[in-house]
C-alpha cells in the first residue's frame, strides 16, 4: 500500500511540474493543464487516484497544502503598498469583494438549490481571482500598467481574504451551538487561536532571523527552511487546539513575515515560490480527480446559470461600482470585468471543505466542489485563453514605444508616453545615462540603437512607434532607416540636431523636429493622427524662430504674442537646450528659440519680420 501511495505521489508531482512547464512554454495559466492531468488519472480517467487512495490521511494532507498556499499569498501581501493603492483598487477589494460574495451566494442558492451555508461558502471562495492565474495572463497581454497593477493587487489581497472568509463561514455552518452567544464565543475563540498562534510563531521566527547568526556558511538555506517551518508549525499547532484554525495561523504568519525586513528575502521568496508550485499542482490535480462528471451533470442548468451570472453580471457590476471615476476608461473596465479567472484558493479550500463534509453531507460536498470546479474551469479556459483577443478587441493594449537614447531628451519623452498609458522601452549604450533611465523607473536595454541585432530585444517587431532621440544626427538617421526599411515601422520620429539635416530625414519618411521641439511636450501628440499638432505638421505649421534682431531682444512673451496673427501662438521658448517657463518679467535673449504654432503662411510672415541673418 505504501509503495502505491509513493507512486501516486510521484505521478502527481511529475504531472504538476509538466503542467507548469507547458504553461510557461505557452504563456498561459497552468490551471487547464493541471485539471486535465487530474481528470486523466482520476476516476473518470485511468482511476489511479480516488478518494480512497490516501485513506484518512487525505484530509490533513490537503489541509496542510492549503495552509502553505495561503501562507505564500499572505507573505506577498504588502500592506504598505496596499495603503498607497488608488481608491479604485481599494474599492475592488472591499465593495467589490462584498458584491461578489453576496451576489454569488444568492445565485448559487437559487440556481443550484444549495443550502445557504454551502451557497455562502461558494460565494466566499469565488471572491478570489488570484495572482497565480492573473500574472501569466498579464505577462502575455501587456495591458496598461494601471490595469495590470490593479488586477494583481486585487488577486493578491482577495486570495487571503477569501480564504479567511471561507473559514469563518465554514466555522459558522459546522458549529452546532444553538445559543447565539455561545456560537459567537466558540467562533471567535477558534479564529483567535489561529491568530494568536500565528503571531507567536511569526515573531519567534522573525527574532531568530534578525538577531541570531544561524550559520556563517549556510544562512540563506537555513533562513528558507525556517520560514517554511513557520507555516507548517503554525498550521499544526493551531489544528491541535482547534480545527480549521490552521489556515488562519498560516495566513497570520505569512502576513507578519511578509511585512518585516527579513534577511535573505530574495532567497526566501524564490524557494517559497518553487515549493508553492508543487503544492498547488498537487491540490489542483486532487480537485480534478475528486470530481466525477455525473456530479457536474447533476448541477444541470443551474450550474450554467451560476457561470453566466458570475461572468456576465456579478463581475462587471462589481468592477463598475468599485472603479467609478475616470482613472480607467470604459474599455479598461470591460477588460477587468471579463478577464478575472478563478484559481488556486477556491480550488484548494473547496477541496478541503468538500472532503470534510463528504461523510455527513455528500450532496452539499458535491455541490460545493462541483460549482467551484465549473467556475474555475470555464473562467480559466475562456477568460485566460481569450484574454489577448479580448484586449485587442477592446483596444486596451498600449502602444509599444521604442526610444533610442536615454539622455534627458529620451527620458522626457518616455515620461510623456508613460503618462499617456503607453508601454515604453529605452535603448541606451552609455552606462551613466542607462543607469539614470533605470533609476527613473524605465525599462532600459543596454546596447547601440544603430545595431540591428539590439533592436529586437527591445521589442521593435511589436512596436508601433520608434523615436530616435540621440544627440547624433548620423546615428538618428541610421536608426530611422533601420526602423522603416528593416523592421517596417510606419511611425518614426527623429530628433534633428542640425537644421540642415532635416531634408535627409524627411526624404526617408521620418517625422522630424528640431531638438528644441523634441524636448517639448508636444512631441507626444505626434502619435495621434487626429491631434491638432499632427495637423499643423502636415501643413508645416510648427516653426522655429531664433532671436537675433534687436527688435526681439528684451521683449516679453506677452508683448510678442500681441503682435502675432490670430491663429498663431508662441508654444515654447527654448534657451540653452532647456524649455523655459515665463512670467511678466521674463524677456527674450539673443539665440533664444521661439517655437511658433499656426498656419504656414501666417508663421512665415512673422519669421520674415525678424530675419536671422
C-alpha positions in Angstrom: 0.0 0.0 0.0 2.8 2.4 0.9 4.6 1.8 -2.3 1.4 2.5 -4.4 0.9 5.8 -2.5 4.5 6.7 -3.2 4.0 6.0 -6.9 0.9 8.2 -6.9 2.8 11.0 -5.2 5.5 10.7 -7.9 2.9 10.7 -10.7 1.1 13.8 -9.2 4.3 15.7 -8.7 5.6 14.8 -12.2 2.3 15.8 -13.8 2.3 19.0 -11.8 5.8 20.0 -12.9 4.9 19.1 -16.5 1.9 21.3 -16.4 3.9 24.2 -15.1 6.5 23.7 -17.9 3.7 23.6 -20.5 2.1 26.7 -19.1 5.3 28.6 -19.2 6.0 27.4 -22.7 2.6 28.6 -24.0 2.5 31.6 -21.6 -0.9 30.7 -20.1 -2.1 29.8 -16.6 -1.2 26.3 -15.6 -4.7 25.5 -14.3 -6.1 23.9 -17.5 -3.1 21.5 -17.7 -3.5 20.6 -14.1 -7.2 20.0 -14.4 -6.6 17.8 -17.5 -3.9 15.9 -15.6 -6.3 15.3 -12.6 -9.1 14.1 -14.8 -6.7 11.8 -16.7 -5.6 9.9 -13.5 -8.9 10.3 -11.6 -12.0 8.1 -11.6 -13.1 9.5 -14.9 -9.8 8.5 -16.5 -7.3 5.9 -15.5 -8.6 5.5 -12.0 -5.2 5.8 -10.4 -6.3 8.5 -7.9 -9.5 8.3 -6.0 -10.9 9.4 -2.6 -9.8 6.1 -1.1 -6.2 6.3 -2.4 -4.8 8.1 0.7 -7.5 6.9 3.1 -7.8 9.0 6.3 -4.6 10.9 5.5 -6.1 12.8 2.6 -7.8 15.5 4.6 -4.8 16.5 6.7 -2.5 16.4 3.6 -4.9 18.7 1.7 -5.3 20.9 4.8 -1.5 21.4 5.2 -1.2 22.1 1.4 -3.9 24.7 1.6 -2.2 26.4 4.6 1.1 26.6 2.6 -0.6 28.1 -0.4 -2.4 30.7 1.8 0.9 31.4 3.7 2.5 32.2 0.3 -0.3 34.5 -0.6 -0.2 36.3 2.7 3.6 36.6 2.5 3.2 38.5 -0.8 0.6 40.9 0.6 2.5 44.1 1.2 0.4 46.3 3.5 2.4 49.4 2.8 1.7 49.2 -1.0 -1.9 48.4 -0.2 -2.3 51.6 1.8 -0.8 53.6 -1.1 -3.2 51.9 -3.7 -5.6 54.2 -5.5 -9.3 54.3 -4.4 -10.4 52.1 -7.3 -8.2 49.3 -6.2 -9.3 49.6 -2.7 -12.9 49.5 -4.0 -12.3 46.2 -5.7 -11.0 44.5 -2.6 -13.8 45.9 -0.3 -17.0 46.9 -2.0 -16.2 44.7 -5.0 -15.5 41.7 -2.8 -18.8 42.2 -0.9 -20.7 42.3 -4.2 -19.0 39.1 -5.4 -19.6 37.3 -2.1 -23.3 38.2 -1.7 -24.2 38.0 -5.4 -22.6 34.6 -6.0 -24.1 33.2 -2.8 -27.6 34.3 -3.9 -27.2 32.9 -7.4 -25.8 29.5 -6.2 -28.7 29.2 -3.6 -31.4 29.9 -6.2 -29.9 28.2 -9.3 -28.3 25.1 -7.8 -30.6 24.7 -4.8 -27.7 24.5 -2.4 -28.2 25.2 1.3 -27.5 28.7 2.4 -24.3 27.6 4.3 -22.9 26.0 1.1 -24.0 28.9 -1.0 -22.2 31.4 1.2 -19.1 29.2 1.2 -19.1 29.1 -2.6 -19.7 32.9 -2.6 -16.7 33.5 -0.3 -14.4 31.2 -2.3 -15.2 32.8 -5.7 -14.3 36.3 -4.4 -10.7 35.3 -5.1 -9.2 35.8 -8.6 -5.6 35.0 -7.5 -2.2 36.1 -8.8 -1.2 32.6 -10.0 -3.8 32.9 -12.7 -3.7 36.6 -13.4 0.1 37.0 -13.7 0.6 34.5 -16.5 -2.1 36.3 -18.5 -0.6 39.8 -17.9 2.9 38.5 -18.8 1.5 37.8 -22.3 -1.2 40.5 -22.6 0.6 43.8 -21.9 -2.2 46.0 -20.8 -1.6 49.4 -19.4 0.3 49.4 -16.1 -2.6 50.9 -14.1 -4.8 48.0 -15.2 -2.2 45.3 -14.6 -1.3 46.7 -11.1 -5.0 46.8 -10.1 -5.7 43.2 -11.2 -2.6 41.9 -9.5 -3.3 43.7 -6.3 -6.9 42.5 -6.2 -5.7 38.9 -6.8 -3.1 39.0 -4.0 -5.4 40.6 -1.4 -8.5 38.6 -2.3 -6.6 35.3 -2.2 -6.1 35.8 1.5 -9.4 37.5 2.4 -11.4 34.9 0.5 -9.7 32.1 2.4 -10.3 33.7 5.8 -13.9 34.5 4.9 -14.5 30.9 3.8 -13.0 29.6 7.1 -15.3 31.9 9.0 -18.4 30.7 7.1 -17.4 27.1 7.4 -17.0 27.5 11.2 -20.4 29.2 11.4 -22.0 26.4 9.4 -20.4 23.5 11.2 -20.6 24.8 14.8 -23.6 23.1 16.5 -24.2 25.8 19.0 -27.9 26.9 19.2 -27.3 29.7 21.6 -26.1 32.8 19.7 -23.8 34.0 22.5 -22.2 30.5 22.8 -21.9 30.4 19.0 -20.0 33.8 18.9 -17.8 32.6 21.8 -16.9 29.4 20.0 -16.5 31.1 16.6 -14.1 33.8 17.8 -12.2 31.5 20.0 -11.3 29.3 17.0 -10.3 32.3 14.9 -8.5 33.8 17.9 -6.4 30.7 18.4 -5.2 30.8 14.8 -4.3 34.5 15.0 -2.6 34.1 18.4 -0.5 31.0 17.4 0.4 32.7 14.1 1.6 35.8 15.8 3.7 33.8 18.3 5.3 31.6 15.7 5.9 34.6 13.3 7.5 36.8 16.0 9.8 33.9 17.1 10.9 33.3 13.5 11.4 37.0 12.9 13.6 37.3 16.1 15.7 34.3 15.1 16.3 35.5 11.6 17.1 39.1 12.6 19.2 38.6 15.8 20.7 35.1 15.7 23.6 34.1 13.3 22.2 30.8 12.1 25.3 29.8 10.1 28.1 31.8 8.5 28.1 29.5 5.5 24.6 28.3 5.1 22.5 31.2 6.5 20.3 31.7 3.3 19.5 27.9 3.3 18.5 27.8 7.0 16.5 31.0 6.6 14.4 29.4 3.8 13.9 26.3 5.8 12.9 28.3 8.9 10.3 30.3 7.1 8.8 27.1 5.6 8.8 25.5 9.0 7.0 28.5 10.4 4.0 27.8 8.2 4.0 24.1 9.0 4.4 24.6 12.7 1.7 27.3 12.9 -0.7 25.1 11.0 -0.1 22.0 13.0 -0.1 23.8 16.4 -3.4 25.6 15.6 -5.1 22.4 14.3 -4.1 20.7 17.6 -6.1 23.2 19.6 -8.9 23.8 17.2 -9.9 22.5 13.7 -9.8 25.0 10.8 -7.6 27.3 12.9 -4.5 26.1 10.9 -5.4 28.2 7.8 -5.8 31.4 9.9 -2.5 30.7 11.7 -0.7 30.2 8.4 -2.1 33.4 6.9 -1.1 35.3 10.1 2.5 34.1 9.9 2.7 34.9 6.2 1.3 38.4 6.7 3.6 39.1 9.6 6.8 37.8 8.0 6.0 39.3 4.6 5.8 42.8 6.0 9.0 42.7 8.0 12.5 43.4 6.8 13.9 39.8 6.7 17.5 38.9 5.7 17.9 36.9 2.5 14.4 37.8 1.5 15.1 37.2 -2.2 16.3 33.7 -1.5 13.3 33.0 0.8 10.8 34.3 -1.9 12.4 32.1 -4.6 12.3 29.0 -2.5 8.8 29.7 -1.3 7.5 30.1 -4.9 9.0 26.9 -6.0 7.5 25.0 -3.1 4.1 26.5 -3.7 4.2 25.5 -7.3 4.5 21.8 -6.3 1.8 22.1 -3.6 -0.7 23.9 -5.8 -0.1 21.3 -8.5 -1.0 18.6 -6.0 -4.1 20.5 -4.9 -5.4 21.1 -8.5 -4.8 17.5 -9.6 -6.5 16.3 -6.4 -9.5 18.5 -7.0 -9.9 17.4 -10.6 -9.6 13.7 -9.6 -12.3 14.1 -6.9 -14.9 15.4 -9.4 -16.9 12.9 -11.4 -18.8 14.0 -14.5 -22.1 12.7 -13.1 -21.9 15.2 -10.3 -21.2 18.0 -12.7 -24.1 16.9 -14.9 -26.3 16.9 -11.8 -25.8 20.6 -11.5 -27.7 20.9 -14.8 -28.9 24.3 -16.0 -28.3 25.7 -12.5 -24.5 25.3 -13.0 -24.7 27.1 -16.3 -26.7 29.9 -14.7 -24.1 30.3 -12.0 -21.3 30.6 -14.5 -23.2 33.1 -16.7 -24.2 35.2 -13.6 -20.6 35.2 -12.2 -19.0 36.1 -15.5 -21.5 38.5 -17.2 -23.4 40.1 -14.3 -21.7 40.0 -10.9 -18.1 40.6 -12.1 -18.9 43.6 -14.4 -21.2 45.0 -11.7 -18.5 45.0 -9.0 -15.9 46.4 -11.4 -18.1 49.4 -12.5 -19.2 50.1 -9.0 -15.7 49.9 -7.5 -13.9 51.7 -10.2 -16.0 54.7 -10.5 -14.4 57.9 -11.9 -12.1 58.5 -14.8 -8.9 56.6 -13.8 -9.9 53.7 -16.1 -11.5 54.0 -19.5 -14.7 52.2 -20.4 -12.8 49.6 -22.3 -10.3 49.1 -19.5 -13.2 48.5 -17.1 -14.7 46.0 -19.6 -11.4 44.2 -19.8 -11.2 44.0 -16.0 -14.7 42.6 -16.0 -14.2 39.8 -18.4 -10.6 38.8 -17.5 -10.8 37.6 -13.9 -10.3 33.8 -13.8 -10.6 32.0 -10.5 -7.8 29.6 -9.4 -5.8 28.3 -6.6 -7.6 29.4 -3.4 -11.1 28.4 -4.5 -9.8 25.1 -5.7 -7.7 24.3 -2.6 -10.2 25.4 0.1 -13.1 23.9 -1.8 -11.3 20.5 -1.9 -10.5 20.7 1.8 -14.0 21.5 2.9 -15.7 19.1 0.5 -13.6 16.3 1.9 -14.5 17.3 5.5 -18.3 17.3 4.9 -18.4 14.4 2.5 -19.4 11.9 5.1 -22.2 13.9 6.7 -23.5 15.9 3.7 -22.5 14.2 0.5 -24.9 16.3 -1.7 -23.6 19.5 -0.2 -20.0 18.4 -0.8 -20.7 17.6 -4.4 -22.4 20.9 -5.0 -19.6 22.8 -3.3 -16.8 21.1 -5.2 -18.7 20.9 -8.5 -19.8 24.5 -8.6 -16.4 25.8 -7.7 -14.7 23.5 -10.2 -17.1 24.6 -13.0 -16.4 28.3 -12.5 -12.7 27.7 -12.3 -12.6 25.6 -15.4 -14.8 28.0 -17.5 -13.2 31.2 -16.4 -9.6 30.0 -16.7 -10.1 28.3 -20.1 -12.2 31.0 -21.7 -11.1 34.2 -20.0 -7.5 33.1 -19.8 -7.4 31.6 -23.2 -9.1 34.6 -24.9 -7.5 37.3 -22.8 -5.4 38.6 -25.7 -8.4 38.6 -28.1 -10.5 40.5 -25.5 -7.7 43.0 -25.0 -7.2 43.5 -28.7 -11.0 43.9 -29.4 -11.3 46.4 -26.6 -8.1 48.1 -27.7 -6.5 48.2 -24.2 -3.1 47.0 -25.2 -0.9 50.1 -25.0 1.2 51.2 -28.0 4.8 50.0 -27.6 7.1 52.9 -28.0 10.9 52.3 -28.5 13.1 55.3 -27.7 16.7 55.2 -28.8 18.7 57.4 -26.4 18.2 57.5 -22.7 19.5 61.0 -22.1 17.4 63.9 -20.8 15.5 64.2 -24.1 14.8 60.5 -24.2 13.7 60.4 -20.6 11.4 63.4 -21.0 9.7 61.8 -24.0 9.4 58.5 -22.0 7.7 60.2 -19.2 5.2 61.7 -21.6 4.4 58.4 -23.2 4.1 56.6 -19.9 1.6 59.3 -18.7 -0.4 58.6 -21.8 -0.5 54.9 -20.9 2.0 53.7 -23.5 4.5 50.9 -22.9 7.9 52.5 -23.3 11.3 50.8 -23.7 14.6 52.7 -24.0 17.8 51.6 -25.7 21.0 53.2 -24.4 24.7 52.4 -24.7 26.1 55.0 -22.3 26.4 53.4 -18.8 25.7 56.7 -17.0 22.6 57.5 -19.0 21.5 53.9 -18.8 21.6 53.9 -15.0 19.8 57.3 -14.9 17.0 56.0 -17.0 16.6 52.8 -14.9 16.7 54.8 -11.7 13.8 56.8 -13.2 11.8 53.5 -13.4 12.0 52.9 -17.2 12.7 49.6 -18.9 16.1 50.0 -20.5 18.1 47.8 -22.8 21.8 48.1 -22.9 23.1 48.4 -26.5 23.7 50.5 -29.6 20.5 51.5 -31.2 22.2 51.5 -34.6 22.8 47.8 -34.3 20.0 45.8 -35.9 20.7 42.9 -33.5 20.0 45.1 -30.5 16.6 46.5 -31.5 14.6 43.1 -31.5 15.5 42.6 -27.8 13.7 45.9 -27.1 10.5 44.6 -28.9 10.8 46.6 -32.1 8.9 43.9 -34.0 5.8 44.7 -31.9 6.4 48.5 -31.8 4.1 51.0 -33.4 6.4 54.0 -32.9 10.1 54.5 -32.7 11.8 57.7 -31.6 15.5 58.3 -32.4 16.4 60.8 -29.7 20.2 60.7 -29.6 22.3 63.9 -29.9 24.0 62.5 -33.1 22.1 63.1 -36.4 24.1 60.4 -38.2 23.1 57.9 -35.6 19.4 59.0 -35.7 19.4 58.8 -39.5 20.7 55.2 -39.3 18.2 54.3 -36.6 15.3 55.7 -38.6 16.5 53.9 -41.7 16.6 50.6 -39.8 13.2 51.1 -38.3 11.5 52.0 -41.6 13.3 49.7 -44.1 14.3 46.7 -42.0 11.6 46.5 -39.3 8.7 48.2 -41.3 7.8 50.7 -38.5 5.3 53.1 -40.1 5.7 55.8 -37.4 9.2 57.1 -36.8 10.1 60.4 -35.1 13.7 61.6 -35.3 15.4 64.3 -33.3 17.3 66.7 -35.7 20.1 68.5 -34.0 21.4 70.3 -37.1 18.8 72.1 -39.2 20.5 71.4 -42.5 20.0 67.6 -42.0 16.2 67.9 -41.9 15.7 67.1 -45.6 17.6 63.7 -45.3 15.1 62.6 -42.6 12.1 63.8 -44.5 13.3 62.1 -47.6 13.5 58.8 -45.7 9.9 59.2 -44.4 10.5 60.1 -40.8 8.7 62.9 -38.9 11.3 65.5 -38.0 11.5 68.1 -35.3 14.4 70.3 -34.1 16.0 69.4 -30.9 14.1 72.1 -29.0 10.8 70.6 -30.1 11.9 67.1 -29.3 12.2 68.2 -25.7 8.8 69.9 -25.8 5.6 68.2 -24.5 4.0 68.5 -27.9 6.1 65.7 -29.4 3.9 63.1 -27.6 0.9 64.2 -29.8 2.6 63.0 -33.0 1.2 59.5 -32.3 -2.3 60.7 -32.6 -3.4 61.2 -36.2 -6.4 63.4 -35.1 -4.4 65.7 -32.9 -4.0 69.4 -33.8 -0.2 69.0 -33.5 -0.2 66.5 -36.3 -2.5 68.6 -38.4 0.0 71.5 -38.0 2.8 69.3 -39.0 1.1 68.1 -42.1 1.0 71.7 -43.3 4.4 72.6 -42.0 2.8 74.7 -39.2 5.4 74.3 -36.5 8.4 76.6 -37.0 11.3 77.8 -35.0 12.3 81.5 -34.9 15.8 82.2 -33.4 16.1 85.6 -31.7 18.8 87.6 -33.5 17.4 91.0 -34.2 17.3 93.9 -31.6 13.6 94.1 -32.3 13.1 90.9 -30.2 15.8 91.1 -27.6 14.4 92.3 -24.3 10.8 91.8 -25.5 8.4 89.9 -23.2 6.4 86.9 -24.5 3.1 88.8 -23.8 4.3 91.7 -25.9 5.4 89.4 -28.7 2.2 87.4 -28.7 0.2 90.6 -29.0 1.8 91.1 -32.4 1.1 87.6 -33.7 -1.7 86.7 -36.2 -4.9 85.4 -34.6 -4.2 81.7 -35.4 -0.5 81.7 -34.4 0.7 81.1 -30.9 4.0 81.0 -29.0 4.2 77.4 -27.8 7.6 77.4 -26.1 10.8 79.3 -25.5 14.0 77.2 -25.5 17.2 78.6 -24.0 20.5 76.7 -23.9 18.6 73.5 -24.8 16.0 73.9 -22.0 12.3 74.9 -22.2 11.8 78.0 -20.1 8.7 79.0 -18.2 8.0 82.7 -18.2 6.3 85.3 -16.1 5.6 89.0 -16.6 9.3 89.9 -16.0 10.7 87.3 -18.5 12.3 88.7 -21.7 13.8 87.2 -24.8 17.6 87.0 -25.1 19.8 86.6 -28.2 19.8 83.0 -29.6 16.6 82.0 -27.8 14.5 79.6 -29.9 10.8 80.6 -30.2 8.5 77.7 -31.2 5.6 79.0 -33.2 2.4 77.1 -33.9 0.0 78.2 -36.6 -0.9 78.2 -40.3 2.1 78.1 -42.6 1.5 81.4 -44.4 0.9 83.3 -41.2 4.0 81.9 -39.4 6.1 82.7 -42.5 5.0 86.4 -42.4 6.1 86.5 -38.7 9.5 85.0 -39.5 10.0 87.4 -42.4 9.6 90.3 -39.9 12.6 89.1 -37.9 15.4 87.9 -40.2 18.1 85.8 -38.5 20.9 86.7 -40.9 
